[in-house]
């Protein structure tokens, strides 16, 4: 198993992690492991793909979506 250290963690983030861990009855370390695992294993659905799933030909709607090149996601603040 690999190890990771996180420096300069915002006090508010630390407090929220501790609170979440307490709510889930696990250590902060376990809570962070769970969050990281979910973050890297959750498949992100693209908006255009979601539109086709909800309103595509199978649902009786013809959508003419333009083709766009892939782009990097915007950073969250």
N, C-alpha and C positions, 0 to 999 in steps of 0.2 A: 504494500500500500504506500502511496505517495503522501507527502506532507506539504502543507502550504502555510505560510505566515502572511498575515495581512496587516500592513502598517498604515498609520494615518487614517484609521477608521473614525468617521465622524461620531461624536458622542451620542447624537440622536439615533443614528443607525445602531450603535452598540446597545443603547437602551431598548430599542424596538426589537432587536434580536433576542435580548435577554427576556423581554416580556413574552414574545412568541414562544420561546423555549419553555418558559414556565407554564404558559397556557396549554402547550402540547405535552407537558410532563417529561421533557427530555432536557439534556444538557444543551448549552449554547453550541457546542461543537457539533452535536448531532443535528440540531436545527439547521446550522449552516450547511452540513453535508446534504440534508434533505432538499434545501433550497437550491443548492448548486446542481444536484442531480436532476431536479425538475427543470431547471433552466436549460440544461444542455440536452435533455432527452425529449422535451416537449417540441412537437413539430409545429412550426409556425405556418399558419394558413395565409396565403396571399389574398388580398382583397378581391382581385379579379377572379381567382379560383373560387372564392366563397360566393361571389355573385353568380357564377355559372352553376354552382351547386344549388343555390336557392332559387334562381330564376332562369336556369338554362333550358335546353330543349326538352329534357325529361320532365320539366314542370310546365311545358307548353308555352314557353316564352322564348322568342328568338332575340338574342343579344348579339350585337355586332360590336365587339370590344376591339379597340385598336391594339396592335402589337407594340410593346415598348421594350426597350432594352432593360436588363436588370440594373438596379441601382443599390447603393449602400443605404441601409436604414439610417434615419436621423437619430442623433444621440439624444437620449432622455436627460433631462436636467433634474 
